[in-house]
Amino acid sequence: MTDWLKAWHDDLIDMSTSAAMFKDEGPSPERQNHERTAHDALKKVLRFPEQFPQICEPYMKMDQKRVRTPSEWLSEKNRQRLGYGEPLEPR
């Protein structure tokens, strides 16, 4: 996740830097190179809505942070109780 965000940030910087560099230049091969760089970076940046959910998906469901239902809680407590050697059937 951190690597992806860093790459996305770098693309934003490339896009804005290239756009600023060709802003004041006349038509030249160097300007075309800056325009191409800015355009490629813009295409990468605009893929954000497609890529971000896939990247965040592993972090969206955290079972350990989920509040258990009453039946899940009772089942867990029952397993703990049975772990102390009590018989399965009530007396």
N, C-alpha and C positions, 0 to 999 in steps of 0.2 A: 504494500500500500504506500509506504513512504517513498519507495523508488518511483512508483507511478506518479505520485504527486510532484516529486522533484522533476521528473521528465516533463510533466505538464507545465510546470512553472518555467522550465527552460524554454519550452516551445512558446509560451507567452512572451518571454523576454526576446527570443529570436524574432517573433512576429513584430513586436513593437519597435525593436531596434532597426530591423530592415525597413519597416514602413517609414520610420523617421529619416533613414539615410537616403531613400529614393525620393523623398518628398520635395527636396529643393534641387535635385539634379535634373539636367536635361536628358533627352533620349540618348542613351549610351548602353554599351554591353554591360557595364557595371550596374546601371540602374535596372536592367532586365534581370540580372542576377539577384539583386536585392528584392525585386518584385516576386521572383520565383521562390526565393527563400521565405518571404512573408506569406505568400500564398500556401506553400507547403505547411508552414507552421500553423496557419489559420485552419487548414483542413484537419490537422492533428488535434487542435484545440476544440474544434467543433464536434469531434467524436466523443466529447465528454459525456453527453447524456446517454450514449450507448454503452460506454465502458464503465462508468462509475457504479451502476447497480451491480454489475458482475464482480467488480473489485470489492465492493462492500458486503456482498452477500454472506461471506463467512462470518462477518462480525454482527450481522443482524439478528441471528438467533443464538442467544446465549442461554442454554438450558440451565446452567448453574445459577443464573440470576432470576429464573422464572419462579413465580409463586405457585406452590403446589396446590392442587385442589384438596378439599377435605378428605376425599376417598384416597388420594395418593398419600397424604400425610398419615392417615390411619393405617394404610397398608405398610408403610415404612415403619411406623411404630410397632405394628404387629410383628414384622420381621425381626425387629430388634428384640422384642419380648420373647419370641420363639428362640432367638439365639441364646437366651439364658437357660435353656434346657427345660422349659415348661412343656407339658404335653400339648399336642394339637387340639385334642378334644377338651371342652370344659368339663369340670368334675361335677 
